[in-house]
Amino acid sequence: MHLITLSPWSETDILEIVEDSLNMKRYPEKYRHAVGGKSLCLLFQKTSTRTRCAGEIGITQLGGHAHYLDWRTTNFALADLGDEMRVLSAYVDIILARFLKNDELVTAATPATVPIINGCCDKYHPTQALGDLMTIQEHFGRLEGIKLCFIGVHNNVCNSLIAAGMKVGIEVTVVAPEVNPAAIDKKLWDAAAQKGCYKTLDTDTIDIGDALGQIIAESDVVYTDTWLDMEFFEDPAFAEERKRRLKQMMPYQLNSELLRGHDCKIMHCLPAHHGYEIAGELVNDERSIIFEQSENRLHSMKAVFLKLLAQA
C-alpha cells in the first residue's frame, strides 16, 4: 500500500489516520517502540523543513531510524529509476519521497517493494492534507460539514484538500484565478463536485471583494498557500512569471481588512511569504491555527508510518 494521492484511500483509512494522529499527540509515550527498529528513507529532490523533520523525527519517536538522501548526491539522477528503487527497497522498510514531478513519483513507486509516501510533488501533497484534517478535527471536534475556503493559486495542496474533503464530508470552495498546470486533475474535481464537496468561484465574472466577503462569512476555515512554488520564488529564471503572478494575485491576499469581523480559522501550509499571499499580522492572529497545523505534520506523519508499515 502506497500513499501517492488520497483519492484511492477510503473514508475509514483517512479517519483512522486522524484518530491515530490525535492519540499520538496526546499519549506519545505509548508509541515509543511502535515500529520496532524499522528504517525510513527520505528521498528528496525538493527542499523541505516540515516534511523532512516530520519524517526523520517521527520515525525516531516511534523507535525507528531515518536515512536522508539528497537526490543530487546519489545515483538516482544517473541510473535507471526502477533499478535504484528496487535497490533502495532492499535496504529500508518504507520510503518518504519528495519529488518535483508526479509522473516520476508514480514511475518510482511501481518497482518499489516497500510502501512509498508522497512527501510532496507538483500534483498532490497528501501528508499535508492529513495533518490539516487532524488540525481541523482538533479545533472543531468534527470534519463532517466543515466549510473550507481555499484562496490563491490552485495547486497540489488544494488538490489534496479536495481529495480528503470528498472522503470525510468537508466542503471545499476554491477561489483561484489561476491553476498550476501540473495540478490539473479534472477527474478528481468532477468526482468531488458530483458529491457536492467541491466548487469553484468564477473569478472572471464576479466582484472579488463582495464575493470573497460572502464566502468567508460562510466558512469555518480560510486557507491559503504560496502563489509560486517555493523552489521557483527566488529563481531568476522565473522572475517574469513571479512578477506577473504577484500582480494578478494581490487582490486575493489574506489580510486584516478582508477578514475583519469574520470568525473563521486561518490556515497556511507554510512556508509563507509575508506580505504576499498572507499579511504578516494574520500569521499570529488569534484566529490563526497555522503553527498548530505545522506541529501536527509530525503526529500525522507518524500515523501514516504505522498504517503503511502494518499493511506491508
C-alpha positions as CSV (number, residue, x, y, z in Angstrom):
1,M,0.0,0.0,0.0
2,H,1.4,3.4,-1.1
3,L,0.3,6.9,-0.4
4,I,0.7,8.8,-3.7
5,T,-2.6,10.6,-3.6
6,L,-5.6,10.3,-1.2
7,S,-8.1,9.5,-4.0
8,P,-7.9,5.7,-3.6
9,W,-8.0,5.9,0.2
10,S,-11.3,5.2,1.9
11,E,-13.1,7.4,4.4
12,T,-12.2,4.8,7.0
13,D,-8.5,5.0,6.1
14,I,-8.4,8.7,6.4
15,L,-10.4,8.9,9.7
16,E,-8.1,6.2,11.2
17,I,-5.1,8.4,10.4
18,V,-6.8,11.4,12.1
19,E,-7.8,9.5,15.2
20,D,-4.3,7.9,15.5
21,S,-2.6,11.2,15.0
22,L,-4.5,12.8,17.9
23,N,-3.8,9.8,20.1
24,M,-0.1,10.0,19.3
25,K,-0.1,13.7,20.2
26,R,-1.9,13.1,23.5
27,Y,0.0,9.9,24.5
28,P,3.4,9.9,22.8
29,E,4.9,7.6,25.4
30,K,2.6,4.8,24.2
31,Y,4.3,4.7,20.8
32,R,8.0,4.9,21.7
33,H,8.7,1.4,20.3
34,A,5.8,1.1,17.8
35,V,7.8,0.4,14.7
36,G,10.4,-1.9,16.3
37,G,13.5,-0.6,14.7
38,K,12.2,-0.2,11.2
39,S,14.1,2.1,8.8
40,L,12.8,5.0,6.8
41,C,14.5,6.6,3.8
42,L,13.8,10.2,2.9
43,L,14.5,10.6,-0.9
44,F,14.2,14.3,-1.7
45,Q,14.5,16.3,-4.9
46,K,12.9,19.3,-3.2
47,T,14.0,21.4,-0.3
48,S,11.9,20.8,2.9
49,T,11.5,21.8,6.5
50,R,8.2,20.3,7.9
51,T,8.1,17.2,5.7
52,R,11.8,16.3,6.4
53,C,11.5,17.0,10.2
54,A,8.2,15.1,10.4
55,G,9.8,12.1,8.7
56,E,13.1,12.0,10.5
57,I,11.9,12.9,13.9
58,G,8.6,11.0,13.5
59,I,10.2,7.6,12.7
60,T,12.7,8.1,15.5
61,Q,10.0,8.8,18.1
62,L,8.3,5.6,17.0
63,G,11.5,3.6,17.7
64,G,12.8,3.5,14.1
65,H,15.7,5.0,12.1
66,A,15.8,7.7,9.4
67,H,18.2,7.9,6.4
68,Y,18.1,11.1,4.3
69,L,19.2,11.0,0.7
70,D,19.5,14.2,-1.3
71,W,18.7,13.2,-4.9
72,R,21.7,15.2,-6.2
73,T,24.3,13.3,-4.1
74,T,23.1,9.8,-5.2
75,N,23.0,7.8,-8.4
76,F,19.2,8.3,-8.8
77,A,19.8,11.2,-11.3
78,L,22.2,9.0,-13.3
79,A,20.8,5.4,-13.3
80,D,17.6,3.8,-14.2
81,L,14.9,4.9,-11.7
82,G,13.3,1.5,-11.4
83,D,16.7,-0.2,-10.7
84,E,17.5,2.3,-8.0
85,M,14.1,2.0,-6.3
86,R,14.4,-1.8,-6.2
87,V,17.8,-1.4,-4.6
88,L,16.6,1.1,-2.1
89,S,13.6,-1.1,-1.2
90,A,16.0,-3.8,-0.2
91,Y,17.7,-1.5,2.3
92,V,14.8,0.1,4.1
93,D,11.2,-0.6,5.2
94,I,9.4,2.5,4.0
95,I,10.3,5.5,1.7
96,L,9.2,9.1,2.0
97,A,9.7,10.6,-1.4
98,R,9.6,14.3,-2.2
99,F,9.7,14.7,-6.0
100,L,9.3,17.6,-8.4
101,K,7.1,15.6,-10.8
102,N,4.2,13.4,-10.0
103,D,4.9,11.3,-13.1
104,E,8.4,10.4,-11.8
105,L,6.9,9.5,-8.4
106,V,4.4,7.1,-9.9
107,T,7.2,5.6,-12.0
108,A,9.3,5.2,-8.9
109,A,6.6,3.6,-6.9
110,T,5.9,0.8,-9.5
111,P,9.0,-1.3,-8.9
112,A,9.3,-0.4,-5.2
113,T,8.7,-3.4,-2.8
114,V,8.1,-1.3,0.3
115,P,5.5,1.5,0.9
116,I,6.1,4.8,-0.8
117,I,4.8,8.0,0.7
118,N,4.4,11.1,-1.4
119,G,6.0,13.8,0.7
120,C,5.0,16.4,-2.0
121,C,5.0,16.6,-5.8
122,D,3.7,19.1,-8.3
123,K,0.2,17.5,-8.3
124,Y,-0.5,16.3,-4.7
125,H,0.6,16.8,-1.1
126,P,-1.3,14.1,0.8
127,T,0.6,14.2,4.0
128,Q,-0.1,17.9,4.3
129,A,-3.8,17.4,3.9
130,L,-3.8,14.6,6.5
131,G,-2.1,16.9,9.0
132,D,-4.7,19.6,8.1
133,L,-7.6,17.3,8.8
134,M,-6.1,16.4,12.2
135,T,-5.9,20.1,13.0
136,I,-9.4,20.8,11.9
137,Q,-10.7,17.9,14.0
138,E,-8.7,19.1,17.0
139,H,-10.2,22.6,16.8
140,F,-13.8,21.9,15.7
141,G,-14.3,18.4,17.1
142,R,-15.6,17.2,13.7
143,L,-14.8,17.1,10.0
144,E,-18.3,16.4,8.5
145,G,-19.9,19.6,7.3
146,I,-16.8,21.8,7.8
147,K,-16.7,24.6,5.2
148,L,-13.2,25.4,4.0
149,C,-12.3,28.1,1.5
150,F,-9.0,27.9,-0.3
151,I,-7.9,31.3,-1.7
152,G,-4.9,31.6,-4.1
153,V,-3.4,29.6,-6.8
154,H,-5.0,26.1,-7.3
155,N,-2.1,23.8,-6.5
156,N,-1.0,20.4,-5.2
157,V,-2.1,21.3,-1.6
158,C,-5.5,22.4,-2.9
159,N,-5.9,19.1,-4.8
160,S,-5.2,17.0,-1.7
161,L,-7.6,19.1,0.4
162,I,-10.3,18.4,-2.2
163,A,-9.5,14.6,-2.2
164,A,-9.5,14.4,1.6
165,G,-12.6,16.6,1.9
166,M,-14.6,14.5,-0.5
167,K,-14.0,11.4,1.7
168,V,-14.8,12.9,5.1
169,G,-17.5,15.5,4.2
170,I,-15.6,18.8,4.2
171,E,-17.0,21.3,1.7
172,V,-14.1,22.9,-0.2
173,T,-14.7,26.1,-2.1
174,V,-11.8,27.3,-4.3
175,V,-11.2,30.9,-5.2
176,A,-8.4,30.7,-7.7
177,P,-7.9,32.9,-10.7
178,E,-5.1,30.6,-11.8
179,V,-4.3,26.9,-11.7
180,N,-0.8,25.5,-11.7
181,P,-0.8,23.5,-14.9
182,A,0.7,20.4,-13.2
183,A,-2.1,20.4,-10.7
184,I,-4.9,20.0,-13.2
185,D,-6.9,16.9,-12.2
186,K,-10.4,17.1,-13.8
187,K,-11.2,13.5,-12.7
188,L,-10.7,14.5,-9.1
189,W,-12.5,17.8,-9.4
190,D,-15.5,16.3,-11.2
191,A,-15.9,13.5,-8.7
192,A,-15.8,15.9,-5.7
193,A,-18.2,18.3,-7.4
194,Q,-20.7,15.5,-8.0
195,K,-20.6,14.7,-4.3
196,G,-21.3,18.3,-3.5
197,C,-18.0,18.7,-1.6
198,Y,-16.2,21.0,-4.1
199,K,-17.0,24.1,-6.0
200,T,-15.0,27.0,-7.6
201,L,-15.8,30.6,-7.8
202,D,-15.7,32.1,-11.3
203,T,-13.2,34.9,-10.7
204,D,-13.7,36.3,-14.2
205,T,-17.4,37.2,-13.7
206,I,-17.7,38.4,-10.1
207,D,-16.8,41.3,-7.9
208,I,-13.9,39.8,-5.9
209,G,-14.4,41.9,-2.8
210,D,-18.1,41.2,-2.3
211,A,-17.8,37.6,-3.3
212,L,-14.9,36.8,-1.0
213,G,-16.6,38.5,1.9
214,Q,-19.7,36.4,1.4
215,I,-17.8,33.1,1.1
216,I,-15.5,33.9,4.1
217,A,-18.6,34.7,6.2
218,E,-19.9,31.2,5.4
219,S,-16.6,29.4,6.0
220,D,-15.2,27.7,9.1
221,V,-11.7,27.8,7.7
222,V,-9.9,30.1,5.3
223,Y,-6.8,28.6,3.7
224,T,-4.0,30.0,1.5
225,D,-0.7,28.9,0.2
226,T,2.3,30.4,-1.7
227,W,1.4,31.8,-5.1
228,L,4.6,30.4,-6.7
229,D,6.2,27.1,-5.8
230,M,8.9,27.7,-3.2
231,E,11.7,26.3,-5.4
232,F,10.9,29.0,-8.0
233,F,10.2,32.0,-5.9
234,E,13.7,33.4,-5.9
235,D,14.9,31.8,-9.1
236,P,16.0,34.4,-11.6
237,A,14.7,32.3,-14.4
238,F,11.1,32.7,-13.1
239,A,11.4,36.5,-12.4
240,E,8.9,37.5,-15.0
241,E,6.4,34.8,-14.0
242,R,6.8,35.8,-10.4
243,K,6.1,39.5,-11.3
244,R,3.1,38.5,-13.3
245,R,1.6,36.3,-10.6
246,L,2.1,38.8,-7.8
247,K,0.3,41.5,-9.7
248,Q,-2.5,39.2,-10.6
249,M,-2.9,37.7,-7.1
250,M,-2.6,40.7,-4.8
251,P,-6.4,41.2,-4.7
252,Y,-6.7,37.7,-3.2
253,Q,-4.3,38.4,-0.3
254,L,-5.5,37.3,3.1
255,N,-5.2,40.4,5.3
256,S,-6.9,42.1,8.2
257,E,-9.3,44.1,6.1
258,L,-10.5,41.1,4.2
259,L,-11.1,39.1,7.4
260,R,-12.4,41.9,9.6
261,G,-15.4,40.8,11.5
262,H,-15.1,37.1,10.5
263,D,-14.7,34.3,13.0
264,C,-13.0,31.8,10.7
265,K,-9.8,29.9,11.5
266,I,-6.8,30.8,9.3
267,M,-4.6,28.1,7.8
268,H,-1.5,28.1,5.7
269,C,0.7,25.1,5.0
270,L,3.9,27.1,5.3
271,P,6.4,28.5,4.4
272,A,4.6,31.7,4.0
273,H,5.7,34.8,2.1
274,H,4.6,37.6,4.4
275,G,3.1,40.5,2.5
276,Y,2.1,38.4,-0.5
277,E,-0.5,35.6,-0.1
278,I,-0.9,36.5,3.6
279,A,-0.3,39.7,5.5
280,G,2.3,39.1,8.3
281,E,-0.1,40.1,11.1
282,L,-2.5,37.3,10.3
283,V,0.1,34.6,10.8
284,N,0.0,35.3,14.5
285,D,-3.7,36.5,14.6
286,E,-5.8,34.9,17.4
287,R,-7.8,33.1,14.6
288,S,-4.6,31.6,13.2
289,I,-4.0,27.9,13.7
290,I,-1.1,27.9,11.3
291,F,1.6,26.7,13.9
292,E,-0.7,24.0,15.3
293,Q,-1.2,22.9,11.8
294,S,2.6,22.8,11.3
295,E,3.2,20.9,14.5
296,N,0.6,18.3,13.6
297,R,2.5,17.3,10.5
298,L,4.7,15.4,12.9
299,H,1.9,13.4,14.5
300,S,0.0,12.7,11.3
301,M,3.2,11.5,9.6
302,K,3.7,9.0,12.4
303,A,0.2,7.7,11.9
304,V,0.9,7.3,8.2
305,F,4.1,5.3,9.0
306,L,2.2,3.0,11.3
307,K,-0.6,2.4,8.9
308,L,1.6,1.6,5.9
309,L,4.1,-0.5,7.9
310,A,1.2,-2.5,9.3
311,Q,-0.2,-3.1,5.8
312,A,3.2,-4.0,4.5
